Amino acid sequence: MVYNMYSKACGGAGFWIILIFVLAVVKGLGIVEVVWLREWSSAYVRDNPIGRHELVQSFGKFKIFRWGRPDDDDEPVDLDYYIGIYCLITLMAVFLTMIRMFWQFYGSLRASRSLYERLLVSIIRAPIRFFDTTPKGRIINRFSKDFEVIDGQLIQKMANMMQDTLGVFAVFLLITLVTPEFLIAGLIIGNSSAIIKEFNAPPFFLCIVI
């Protein structure tokens, strides 16, 4: 009930779809970063390394990615190419993280303003009997302590929950891409756990199985 009201006050489904999309893209860039580092490290053992990219080559002329290191045509791996792509991935992740933080702040501010106005209108239109039966300290806490949680903690905790959930899927996807055999083992372990849970096995039997 509380989370549903807060979700609608932040901007409804549109706000959360955009937030989840940005979080997913940031997590995806994290996976791309790991995959690119793997590609970079494996380039040293390949016979035909990837050639120099034109865009990164233009930056390399100004010594941006080599930090003043002279060109060496005998290098087995084109550092300009790999460092350039890595920097591009990192900058995109930083930029999208800044957008995500701004979007969270906007949603939190919008929800706080909407809920505060609704609470204020409810208090102003409340009958006299409400003020006779409700302690004044409880009313003050609704406008102070409760909105402190709404302003500074609630949106961050919900965003962290979504980020951790996406992180689990990202790690699972990354492990599957690097080690495809993990998917088969995961399915076997998952089905075994479901079967054991269905039979409601006692702790002693679980210990034997483990």
C-alpha positions in Angstrom: 0.0 0.0 0.0 2.7 2.5 1.0 5.1 1.5 -1.8 2.2 1.6 -4.3 1.3 5.1 -3.2 4.9 6.3 -3.3 5.4 4.7 -6.8 2.5 6.6 -8.2 3.6 9.8 -6.6 7.0 9.5 -8.2 5.5 9.6 -11.6 3.8 6.3 -12.2 4.9 3.5 -14.4 6.7 5.9 -16.8 9.1 7.0 -14.2 10.0 3.5 -13.0 10.3 2.2 -16.6 12.9 4.9 -17.4 14.7 4.3 -14.2 14.9 0.5 -14.7 16.0 1.0 -18.3 18.9 3.3 -17.2 19.9 0.8 -14.5 19.8 -2.1 -16.9 21.9 -0.2 -19.5 24.5 0.7 -16.7 24.6 -3.0 -15.7 24.9 -3.9 -19.4 27.9 -1.6 -19.8 29.5 -3.3 -16.8 29.2 -6.6 -18.6 30.5 -5.1 -21.8 33.5 -3.7 -19.8 34.4 -7.1 -18.4 34.0 -8.8 -21.9 36.1 -6.1 -23.5 38.9 -6.6 -20.9 38.8 -10.3 -21.7 39.0 -9.5 -25.4 41.9 -7.2 -24.7 43.9 -9.8 -22.7 43.2 -12.5 -25.2 44.5 -10.3 -28.0 48.1 -10.8 -26.8 47.9 -14.5 -27.7 46.2 -14.3 -31.0 48.1 -14.3 -34.2 46.0 -11.6 -35.9 45.2 -8.8 -33.5 42.4 -6.3 -34.3 43.5 -3.4 -36.4 43.5 0.2 -35.3 40.1 1.9 -35.3 39.9 5.1 -37.3 38.2 7.1 -34.5 40.7 6.0 -31.9 43.5 6.4 -34.3 42.7 10.1 -34.6 42.9 10.4 -30.9 46.1 8.6 -30.8 47.7 11.2 -33.0 47.3 13.7 -30.2 48.8 11.2 -27.6 45.5 11.1 -25.7 45.4 7.3 -25.1 49.2 6.7 -25.0 50.0 9.4 -22.4 52.9 10.7 -24.5 54.3 7.2 -25.4 55.8 7.1 -28.9 54.3 5.0 -31.5 55.7 1.6 -32.0 54.7 -0.3 -35.1 56.1 -3.6 -33.7 53.6 -3.7 -30.8 51.6 -7.0 -30.9 48.4 -5.2 -29.7 47.1 -1.8 -30.7 46.8 -0.1 -27.3 45.1 2.9 -28.8 42.2 0.8 -30.0 41.6 -1.1 -26.8 42.2 1.8 -24.4 40.0 4.0 -26.5 37.0 1.6 -26.5 37.5 1.0 -22.7 37.5 4.7 -22.0 34.4 5.1 -24.2 32.5 2.4 -22.2 33.6 3.9 -18.9 32.5 7.4 -19.9 29.1 6.1 -21.0 28.6 4.4 -17.7 29.6 7.5 -15.7 27.3 9.7 -17.9 24.3 7.3 -17.5 24.9 7.0 -13.7 24.7 10.8 -13.5 21.4 10.7 -15.4 20.1 8.0 -13.1 21.0 10.0 -10.0 19.3 13.1 -11.4 16.2 11.1 -12.4 16.0 9.6 -8.9 16.3 13.0 -7.3 13.5 14.3 -9.6 11.2 11.4 -8.7 11.9 11.8 -5.0 11.2 15.5 -5.1 8.0 15.0 -7.0 6.8 12.3 -4.7 7.6 14.4 -1.6 5.8 17.4 -2.9 2.7 15.4 -3.9 2.5 13.5 -0.7 3.1 16.6 1.4 0.3 18.4 -0.3 -2.1 15.5 0.2 -1.2 15.2 3.8 -1.6 19.0 4.4 -5.0 19.1 2.7 -6.1 16.1 4.8 -5.1 17.7 8.0 -6.7 21.1 7.1 -10.0 19.4 6.2 -10.0 17.0 9.1 -12.9 17.4 11.6 -12.4 18.9 15.1 -12.8 15.4 16.6 -9.6 14.3 14.9 -7.5 16.9 16.7 -9.2 15.9 20.0 -8.3 12.3 19.7 -4.9 12.5 17.9 -1.8 13.6 19.8 -0.2 16.8 18.4 3.3 15.0 18.5 2.0 12.3 16.1 0.8 14.9 13.6 4.2 16.8 13.8 6.1 13.5 13.3 4.1 12.9 10.1 5.4 16.2 8.7 8.9 15.9 10.0 10.3 12.4 10.6 8.2 10.5 8.1 9.0 13.0 5.3 12.7 12.8 6.2 12.5 9.1 5.3 10.6 9.8 2.1 13.0 12.5 1.0 16.3 10.8 1.7 15.9 7.0 2.1 12.9 5.5 0.3 13.8 6.2 -3.3 17.4 5.2 -2.6 16.4 1.9 -1.0 14.0 1.1 -3.9 16.6 1.9 -6.5 19.2 -0.3 -4.6 16.7 -3.1 -4.6 16.2 -2.8 -8.4 20.0 -2.4 -8.9 20.7 -5.6 -6.9 18.1 -7.5 -8.7 19.5 -6.5 -12.1 23.0 -7.3 -10.7 22.0 -10.9 -10.0 20.7 -11.3 -13.6 23.8 -9.5 -14.9 26.2 -11.8 -13.0 24.2 -14.9 -14.1 24.4 -13.7 -17.7 28.1 -12.9 -17.5 28.9 -16.3 -16.1 26.8 -17.9 -18.7 28.6 -16.0 -21.5 32.1 -16.8 -20.1 31.3 -20.4 -19.0 28.3 -21.8 -20.9 28.6 -25.0 -19.0 27.4 -23.1 -15.9 23.9 -22.9 -17.4 23.6 -26.7 -17.5 24.9 -27.1 -13.9 22.6 -24.3 -12.7 19.6 -26.0 -14.2 20.5 -29.3 -12.6 21.1 -27.7 -9.2 17.9 -25.6 -9.5 15.8 -28.7 -10.3 17.4 -30.7 -7.6 16.6 -27.9 -5.0 13.0 -27.7 -6.2 12.6 -31.5 -5.9 14.1 -31.5 -2.4 11.9 -28.6 -1.3 8.8 -30.3 -2.7 9.4 -33.4 -0.6 10.0 -31.3 2.5 13.1 -33.3 3.4 14.2 -33.2 7.0 17.5 -31.5 7.9 19.4 -34.8 8.3 18.5 -35.8 4.7 19.5 -32.4 3.5 22.9 -32.8 5.2 23.4 -36.2 3.4 22.5 -34.7 0.1 24.8 -31.7 0.5 
